[in-house]
Amino acid sequence: MFDPTDKARVFAVPPGVDFPAALVLGLNDRLAHRPPLEMARVQLVVNTARMARRVKALFDTGPARLLPRIQLLTDLGRGVGAADLPAPVPALRRRFELIQLISRLLHQQPDLASRASIYDLADSLAGLMDEMQGEGVSFDAIEALDVTDQSGHWARAKAFLGIVRHFLNDVDTAPDAQSRQRMVVERMIEDWRVAPPAHPVILAGSTGSRGTTMLLMQAIAQLPQGAIILPGFDFDTPDAVWDALSDPLQSEDHPQFRFRKLMDRLEIAAADIDCWNANQPPCPARNKLVSLALRPAPVTDQWLTEGPALRDLGHATHNVTLIEAASMREEALAIAARLRQAAEDGQTAALITPDRMLTRQVATALDRWDIEPDDSAGTPLQLSPPGRFLRHIAALFQHKLTSEALLTLLKHPLTHSGQDRGPHLRLTRELELWMRRRGVTYPDPQSLLAWGTAMGDDAPDWVNWLIGAFCCFEDTGEIDLAIRLETHLALAERIAQGPGDGSGELWQKKAGQEARKITQDMRDHADIAGPISAADYDDLFGAILSRAEVRDRDSGHPCILIWGTLEARVQGADLVILGGLNEGSWPEAPSPDPWLNRKMRHDAGLLLPERRIGLSAHDFQQAVLAPEVWITRAIRSDEAETVPSRWINRLTNLLGGLPDQGGQDALQDMRTRGAYWLDLVRAMEDFPSVDPVKRPSPIPPPASRPNHLSVTEIKRLIRDPYAIYAKHVLRLRPLDPLMRTPDALLRGIIVHDVLEEFVKNAGGTDAITRERLLQISETVLAKNVPWPTARALWKARMERVSDHFVSSEHARMQRAQPVAFEDKATGRIDGLDFTLTAKADRIDRAEDGRLILYDYKTGSPPSKDEQIHFDKQLLLEAAMAERGEFASLDAETVADAIYIGLGSSPKDVPAPLGETAPQKVWEEFVALITHYKVDGKGFTARRAMHSESEAGDYDQLARFGEWDATDAPDPEELC
């Protein structure tokens, strides 16, 4: 197939050419006049499964013929020649072994790192081991590094790296995948030295970025019938630039650096690399422009000398559009609009970006046109329904069951999926409403049984399943991973099935099958992991799921594609959109290395952090030279302004510096084409303006107006009448929070209970002591406050106010004796069909028969002016007491009404009975109710709020914000 040569046989395909298509075309051209069996003799080695599938698909589009033997690099180890090599240790098993060793190390030296980072440390060490084995770096090379200026950090890192030595020394008997791959390649090379293969061997599509692959490429290129075919080789790079790429510390981030390294290994020059076939890039002028723009930083002065030689830059950038959107949302909408146009025109269009947030926003934007893109990345398993379900259940073992966790799982689509979900969802709704109303934060068997009993015969089996599945957790400390995993999966299947046997739909569909595969892998190797706590298991399980993806190959529009940079290397499209081109996104910032700094990596022979940037640069160079290209970025992210990708900066700076060659006009045309689409997006987002509503002041019909209120609601009627309208006319009430929190309302209830118990059962002044008050407080808090922090804080608050309350209680006892606690009252307004209700915290009777009313306030008691104009609770209770409307008391004169303040500054605040007599208060109240019941006064929203910033329960319903307190009310009579 190939003519004899004394040099290494290296071919290449220029950037912008569809590499798999060029590969197949070149093979067909070379073997067009050969016997059909010649094609079958060709051994074609490619580096990814995607490349293999694409090459096979391209061969399938032509006439019937024999195909070459297509192999993946990773398949080489399955041949007969490697049969006696030990099987590689599975990656998960190796990580479990590392976790065990790291855990022991941290147990001995806890100051080295947090235990929460065990899995990340294991993953990082495994990655370092893979790299050392792939690059052929021994541990001795690491130990020989000069670390005189790294003493503190190096001492900590060395403790962990000592773990790696154990595995590297055992590589011959228990190799990792990378180590075994290198063994396979080295043995294959040795066999080829003895007996070179007579058939053609071609390695295509690799840049040689990993040491083992580079070793194989060198060997194949020097076989009698061997050849390597490089993708995206820049034939426009001058020899002087190739010479400047030799130093990795200066040039590893250049797109062509790996080819320079290969040329050095093979002792060839760029001129020795031939073009694989006659295919030319879509726009050779753009190839020259991009090649010059991406020159290494030390030789960018060549822009001045070579830039003027570029001609017709308008033609070079004719099919290039530059989108500089104001935000990621605008960028995503512009991309989606162009993809929609491509779908309508029958174009093949691909979005290429490493930014998964951008791809999700684009997919969401496309959904408005009912277009589902074919996303090569698929869905992360941890975000799939089975992944979320399994993670929620893993979290149950480390925390006390909460209402939130319980309902999250009960509402999950996989829960109770083995049976009819209709009754399950109905009972779940009833349970949720019951827990919200009762404030059940931590459901337990007793509370769930009480609810089930109240439901009658409707739910006994369901409640028993609920209790058995969700109320069986105890933190047993550290137990073996195998036991934890089996317990976790058994519970998951039980919850997924519902009452009865089975596993429901948990393991069905592709996501379920992938989840089962992952969990089976964990089962196979859990014996090596040892004991693990519930919290560590939750972190470990989530980390393992996060590394898997679910790909549905049957979904997605055939012409609208989303690729990562890796997938884009082996694909081609009519339109290529390079999205998210900002620093930190594309290229991604190098990941911090906890073990070795940049210089140490270079000295040891490991890969530099800039390697990934160089690979990204090569991906960019290939993609930007497609027939039609969009380059997009967002000027601002959610947090701050972004920095354009270095490649955009280089391209725009070069064009801007070549006005005589039409560079500035070409750049402006690129931006103008982008501005057209941005204008379309803004037009799509420019919804018709809606006039803001006026300040509501509804007037309901007489029959619908409220006919009963409590004394505590009169303050709201005065300050925010609309809230009374919403609650009593519309009958809307705020939904109680699912997770009850230790808020001011609960604190008030607790204090009321404590003080009532303290005073009611005192039996005399001898029991009015600080010790008894605090003892009762501790009992009530332990029973009703399940939050340890809140319990401690509220206990401390009671201790602070106890002295004041006890001393003032002695004074109260000398003045009068308690006769009623939590006593209810009902007052009626004759002729208005209106009822006022009240409940007094405490009522005392003096020796002369007069009454004293008390109300406990855990916050600040209202001032005299506030009581006169707004907060009329105690004043109205005094009026109702004098009218004889309390259930356990006859009509008596009220001598006093007092707020007992128990806030940060405890004090007693009396009601201004001397200024507003109870009879007068009642008359004013009747007049207020008459305004609304008879006169048809509007229920104005936020009529007299305490402050403009005070939030109301019904502000959203009133659309507060579209109007403010300065707007006049808009009375509206309702039918």
Beta strands, then each sheet from edge to edge (+ up, - down):
strand 1: 10-12
strand 2: 43-46
strand 3: 69-72
strand 4: 201-204
strand 5: 226-230
strand 6: 274-275
strand 7: 320-325
strand 8: 349-352
strand 9: 374-375
strand 10: 379-380
strand 11: 479-480
strand 12: 531-532
strand 13: 549-550
strand 14: 560-563
strand 15: 575-578
strand 16: 628-634
strand 17: 695-699
strand 18: 708-710
strand 19: 816-829
strand 20: 834-846
strand 21: 851-857
strand 22: 894-901
strand 23: 907-910
strand 24: 969-973
sheet 1: 3+ 2+ 4+ 5+ 1+ 6+
sheet 2: 7+ 16+ 15+ 8+ 14+ 9+
sheet 3: 10+ 13-
sheet 4: 11+ 12-
sheet 5: 17+ 24+
sheet 6: 18+ 20+ 19-
sheet 7: 18+ 20+ 21- 22- 23+
end
